[in-house]
Amino acid sequence: MLRKTALDIVIDPDAPIPIYVQIIIQIKSLIAGKVLVSGDKLPSVRKLSRQLGVNPNTVARAYQELEREGIIRTTRGIGAFVGKTTKRISLQRRSELINKIIDYLFTEAYHLQYSKEELRSILAKRLDEWNPGLNIEMARETDT
């Protein structure tokens, strides 16, 4: 059954993270938290760009990257849909993606003046607490 979804995405134009990356991160979080599931229809580029108050090219770029990663699939004239979660990304691509995220983390940690020891401690604690999907649902419950 096809579900049309309104995305609960918040953009911070003043954040150091590009807007299209903020969109990507939040869509991935919604999928990881099972708010969006395989087959769900995403808002059109125009609709989401109006909702967020951003240029349609920004949303299109986010959707293109998500499609390239196999997270969503798009059909011209029909729309964008959450892809099947069984699709595996190649080991090399997974490594490239996670290393980009780690590079960003290191850059931000540097600007926030974290030492290696402080960052190592935070990461160790977060890894111990990490349960994919569950943390997102728990965070959502504490926000309400």
Backbone bond lengths (Angstrom), bond angles and torsions (degrees), N, CA, C in turn:
res aa  C-N    CA-C-N  psi(-1)  N-CA   C-N-CA  omega(-1)  CA-C   N-CA-C  phi
1 M - - - 1.448 - - 1.532 108.93 -
2 L 1.297 116.04 133.35 1.461 122.56 -178.63 1.518 110.24 -84.05
3 R 1.323 116.64 127.89 1.464 121.43 176.76 1.511 108.39 -113.32
4 K 1.328 115.92 126.67 1.460 119.75 171.70 1.511 106.40 -84.80
5 T 1.312 116.56 137.99 1.453 119.10 -175.50 1.517 111.39 -125.57
6 A 1.318 114.80 141.11 1.462 120.81 169.58 1.520 105.24 -97.10
7 L 1.301 116.82 122.83 1.458 119.80 -175.91 1.516 111.00 -84.29
8 D 1.319 114.91 132.16 1.461 121.97 176.42 1.526 107.15 -92.26
9 I 1.330 114.90 81.86 1.459 121.39 -177.43 1.516 108.41 -119.05
10 V 1.318 115.64 137.26 1.462 121.57 177.50 1.522 107.91 -121.21
11 I 1.314 116.06 128.83 1.460 122.11 -179.24 1.523 109.39 -106.86
12 D 1.320 115.78 136.67 1.463 121.22 174.71 1.526 107.86 -112.17
13 P 1.341 117.36 100.81 1.464 119.60 -177.51 1.529 113.41 -64.48
14 D 1.330 117.52 -18.08 1.463 120.98 -179.63 1.528 113.07 -91.45
15 A 1.325 117.27 -5.14 1.468 121.00 -179.18 1.525 109.92 -70.25
16 P 1.332 116.80 152.17 1.467 119.31 178.48 1.532 112.78 -73.03
17 I 1.323 116.92 -10.31 1.464 121.88 179.80 1.525 108.26 -86.20
18 P 1.343 118.39 129.38 1.466 119.85 178.17 1.531 111.22 -55.80
19 I 1.320 116.12 148.60 1.466 121.03 -176.14 1.523 111.34 -59.79
20 Y 1.331 118.18 -41.73 1.463 118.70 -179.08 1.531 110.77 -62.90
21 V 1.332 117.58 -33.30 1.467 121.31 177.81 1.528 109.80 -70.77
22 Q 1.334 118.00 -37.87 1.465 120.93 175.99 1.531 110.05 -59.42
23 I 1.332 116.56 -41.03 1.470 120.91 178.57 1.526 109.79 -63.88
24 I 1.325 116.94 -46.77 1.467 121.68 179.70 1.526 110.60 -57.94
25 I 1.319 116.37 -49.77 1.466 121.10 -177.84 1.521 110.79 -58.95
26 Q 1.325 116.74 -44.05 1.461 119.42 -176.37 1.527 112.16 -71.78
27 I 1.331 118.03 -36.12 1.466 119.57 176.03 1.530 109.59 -65.80
28 K 1.331 117.17 -42.51 1.466 119.91 177.09 1.530 110.91 -61.23
29 S 1.320 117.23 -39.46 1.471 120.84 178.53 1.519 111.15 -64.78
30 L 1.328 116.96 -40.18 1.466 120.42 178.45 1.526 110.85 -64.74
31 I 1.319 116.76 -35.32 1.467 120.54 177.20 1.525 110.12 -71.50
32 A 1.327 117.04 -45.50 1.471 120.66 179.65 1.519 111.15 -61.57
33 G 1.327 116.96 -34.80 1.458 121.65 179.54 1.517 113.63 -84.69
34 K 1.331 116.00 3.57 1.463 123.37 177.63 1.531 113.10 64.67
35 V 1.336 116.65 20.65 1.462 120.79 171.48 1.523 107.76 -73.47
36 L 1.324 115.72 -37.34 1.458 122.65 172.78 1.520 107.77 -110.57
37 V 1.324 116.03 135.47 1.463 120.14 -179.96 1.521 109.67 -126.50
38 S 1.312 115.48 165.92 1.457 121.88 -179.06 1.526 110.94 -49.92
39 G 1.323 115.52 129.23 1.458 121.36 178.91 1.515 114.71 95.82
40 D 1.328 118.01 -15.13 1.471 120.15 178.33 1.519 109.76 -62.46
41 K 1.336 115.08 138.24 1.463 121.31 178.16 1.516 108.85 -86.35
42 L 1.313 115.72 129.49 1.458 121.35 176.99 1.528 109.17 -87.84
43 P 1.327 117.29 157.14 1.462 119.53 176.37 1.532 110.09 -60.79
44 S 1.327 116.10 152.10 1.462 119.59 176.62 1.524 109.21 -62.60
45 V 1.309 115.31 161.51 1.467 120.74 178.17 1.521 109.77 -56.44
46 R 1.321 116.68 -46.70 1.469 120.14 -179.10 1.520 112.17 -63.19
47 K 1.325 115.99 -44.30 1.467 119.34 -178.15 1.529 111.05 -63.73
48 L 1.331 117.00 -46.64 1.463 119.71 -179.05 1.530 110.78 -67.14
49 S 1.327 117.38 -36.89 1.469 119.12 179.22 1.528 110.68 -65.74
50 R 1.332 117.30 -37.73 1.481 120.15 175.51 1.519 110.41 -65.80
51 Q 1.330 116.83 -44.44 1.468 121.51 -179.83 1.527 111.05 -58.31
52 L 1.332 116.30 -41.23 1.461 120.97 -175.98 1.524 113.14 -90.40
53 G 1.326 116.40 -13.17 1.459 120.07 -177.99 1.520 112.63 70.38
54 V 1.335 115.99 37.71 1.463 120.73 179.81 1.525 109.80 -123.95
55 N 1.310 115.88 167.39 1.453 121.99 178.25 1.533 109.71 -65.57
56 P 1.330 118.33 137.45 1.467 120.39 178.05 1.531 113.23 -55.81
57 N 1.332 117.25 -30.65 1.472 119.81 178.27 1.524 111.92 -63.28
58 T 1.329 116.78 -29.15 1.464 121.32 178.70 1.525 110.04 -67.09
59 V 1.329 116.42 -46.55 1.468 121.06 178.27 1.527 109.62 -66.36
60 A 1.330 116.97 -41.79 1.467 120.55 179.06 1.529 110.53 -59.44
61 R 1.318 116.71 -40.44 1.471 120.40 178.82 1.526 110.85 -63.89
62 A 1.331 116.89 -41.98 1.470 120.75 177.93 1.526 110.11 -62.37
63 Y 1.331 117.01 -46.90 1.461 120.78 179.79 1.534 110.68 -62.04
64 Q 1.341 117.69 -40.50 1.466 120.63 179.64 1.527 111.15 -62.61
65 E 1.321 116.26 -42.14 1.468 119.98 179.31 1.531 110.39 -66.25
66 L 1.333 116.72 -42.82 1.467 120.36 178.36 1.528 110.76 -62.68
67 E 1.326 116.38 -37.49 1.464 119.20 178.18 1.532 110.38 -69.19
68 R 1.307 117.09 -40.93 1.462 121.50 178.70 1.527 111.08 -60.31
69 E 1.339 115.59 -33.83 1.465 120.61 178.89 1.529 112.50 -82.58
70 G 1.335 117.08 -6.25 1.454 120.34 -179.83 1.519 113.91 82.16
71 I 1.328 117.31 13.30 1.465 121.76 -178.57 1.524 110.32 -79.83
72 I 1.337 116.35 -39.71 1.464 120.89 177.47 1.521 108.51 -127.64
73 R 1.320 115.26 166.63 1.464 120.60 172.84 1.520 106.85 -129.88
74 T 1.302 116.47 142.90 1.462 120.17 179.37 1.517 109.45 -121.39
75 T 1.324 114.57 144.72 1.451 122.10 175.50 1.517 106.84 -126.41
76 R 1.318 115.63 119.09 1.461 120.77 -176.89 1.528 110.50 -54.85
77 G 1.323 115.93 129.39 1.458 121.63 178.48 1.521 114.06 83.51
78 I 1.325 117.11 -11.21 1.470 120.23 -179.46 1.516 110.90 -111.91
79 G 1.327 116.94 -46.93 1.456 118.84 177.09 1.510 113.73 139.81
80 A 1.321 113.65 -172.28 1.467 122.26 179.78 1.522 108.81 -109.87
81 F 1.319 115.89 139.93 1.458 121.94 -176.44 1.524 109.77 -133.97
82 V 1.325 115.79 149.56 1.461 120.19 173.70 1.523 107.25 -65.69
83 G 1.319 115.62 130.69 1.456 120.77 -177.86 1.518 112.11 -78.16
84 K 1.307 114.17 174.19 1.462 119.87 176.10 1.512 108.23 -72.70
85 T 1.308 115.77 132.95 1.467 120.08 -176.54 1.522 112.25 -75.04
86 T 1.326 117.33 -6.97 1.459 119.68 -179.28 1.523 112.23 -78.61
87 K 1.339 117.73 -14.20 1.463 119.95 179.96 1.523 109.22 -66.74
88 R 1.311 115.81 128.45 1.459 120.99 -178.68 1.523 109.77 -99.47
89 I 1.298 115.58 138.61 1.453 121.73 174.70 1.524 106.69 -87.99
90 S 1.323 116.38 141.96 1.467 119.25 -179.55 1.525 109.96 -58.10
91 L 1.311 115.35 152.65 1.463 121.15 -179.51 1.527 110.74 -58.00
92 Q 1.324 117.01 -40.89 1.463 120.47 179.43 1.531 110.42 -63.73
93 R 1.333 117.87 -44.54 1.472 121.22 -179.19 1.524 110.00 -65.71
94 R 1.331 117.11 -42.05 1.469 120.38 177.63 1.519 110.03 -58.47
95 S 1.331 115.91 -43.48 1.460 120.75 179.74 1.527 110.97 -63.21
96 E 1.330 117.30 -43.12 1.468 121.12 178.16 1.525 110.94 -60.13
97 L 1.325 116.36 -45.67 1.463 120.71 -176.92 1.526 111.75 -65.25
98 I 1.330 116.76 -46.60 1.467 118.81 -177.50 1.528 110.36 -69.03
99 N 1.326 117.64 -33.21 1.462 119.64 178.00 1.524 112.28 -67.98
100 K 1.328 117.83 -33.34 1.473 120.48 174.32 1.528 110.00 -62.24
101 I 1.321 115.45 -42.51 1.466 120.28 179.88 1.527 110.32 -65.78
102 I 1.321 116.38 -42.80 1.465 120.44 179.40 1.532 110.61 -64.24
103 D 1.331 116.89 -41.71 1.471 120.07 176.97 1.523 110.69 -58.95
104 Y 1.335 116.10 -42.41 1.467 119.90 178.74 1.535 110.00 -63.81
105 L 1.327 116.53 -43.45 1.461 120.98 178.51 1.529 110.83 -58.73
106 F 1.322 116.63 -46.22 1.466 120.15 179.34 1.528 111.76 -62.54
107 T 1.311 116.75 -40.81 1.467 120.64 178.60 1.519 110.59 -61.18
108 E 1.327 116.28 -46.91 1.468 120.10 -179.81 1.526 110.97 -66.44
109 A 1.332 116.98 -40.90 1.468 120.31 179.04 1.528 110.36 -61.61
110 Y 1.317 116.61 -39.03 1.464 120.78 177.80 1.533 110.26 -61.48
111 H 1.325 116.33 -48.44 1.469 120.36 -178.20 1.528 112.23 -68.04
112 L 1.314 116.53 -26.02 1.468 120.65 176.60 1.529 111.25 -88.43
113 Q 1.307 116.46 2.12 1.462 124.70 175.75 1.530 113.74 62.69
114 Y 1.336 115.80 39.46 1.462 120.07 173.11 1.518 109.02 -80.65
115 S 1.316 116.31 140.43 1.465 120.15 172.41 1.533 108.11 -82.51
116 K 1.330 116.12 166.20 1.465 119.92 176.95 1.524 110.55 -59.09
117 E 1.319 116.37 -40.30 1.466 120.88 -178.27 1.532 111.02 -64.91
118 E 1.328 116.29 -43.36 1.472 119.73 179.11 1.522 110.57 -63.60
119 L 1.325 116.48 -44.98 1.460 120.45 -179.85 1.522 110.79 -64.75
120 R 1.329 116.84 -43.06 1.464 121.34 178.38 1.532 110.53 -59.10
121 S 1.326 117.41 -42.19 1.462 122.35 179.77 1.530 111.31 -63.96
122 I 1.323 116.04 -45.43 1.468 120.48 179.48 1.521 110.47 -62.79
123 L 1.332 116.51 -46.21 1.464 120.33 -179.30 1.526 111.67 -63.77
124 A 1.322 117.42 -41.66 1.466 120.67 178.88 1.525 110.54 -61.21
125 K 1.332 115.97 -44.30 1.470 120.19 179.35 1.525 110.64 -62.66
126 R 1.330 116.76 -46.38 1.462 120.48 -179.02 1.527 111.93 -65.39
127 L 1.334 117.17 -37.67 1.463 119.84 177.56 1.524 111.06 -64.34
128 D 1.328 116.86 -39.24 1.465 120.65 177.77 1.526 111.48 -63.88
129 E 1.327 116.77 -33.54 1.470 121.78 -178.34 1.522 112.67 -85.35
130 W 1.320 117.61 -14.02 1.457 122.58 -169.15 1.515 112.78 -69.86
131 N 1.327 114.12 129.56 1.456 122.70 172.50 1.520 105.47 -142.61
132 P 1.344 118.50 99.76 1.466 120.97 -173.69 1.524 112.65 -49.13
133 G 1.338 115.36 132.34 1.457 121.45 179.34 1.508 112.78 86.79
134 L 1.328 117.40 -46.81 1.458 121.35 -176.26 1.523 111.32 -66.46
135 N 1.331 118.00 -43.15 1.465 120.72 -178.35 1.515 111.97 -59.52
136 I 1.319 117.60 -36.74 1.460 120.95 -179.89 1.518 109.87 -66.35
137 E 1.340 116.91 -44.41 1.462 120.32 178.93 1.521 110.80 -63.77
138 M 1.341 117.53 -40.64 1.460 120.72 -179.99 1.523 110.70 -65.58
139 A 1.335 117.39 -40.97 1.468 121.10 179.30 1.521 109.95 -63.05
140 R 1.318 116.61 -38.78 1.459 120.93 -179.52 1.530 109.94 -65.61
141 E 1.345 117.10 -38.92 1.464 120.80 -179.97 1.520 111.42 -66.77
142 T 1.323 118.02 -36.50 1.462 120.26 -178.77 1.520 111.98 -76.13
143 D 1.342 117.69 -18.58 1.463 121.20 178.16 1.521 112.14 -76.17
144 T 1.322 117.72 -21.55 1.473 120.43 -176.09 1.497 112.48 -92.02
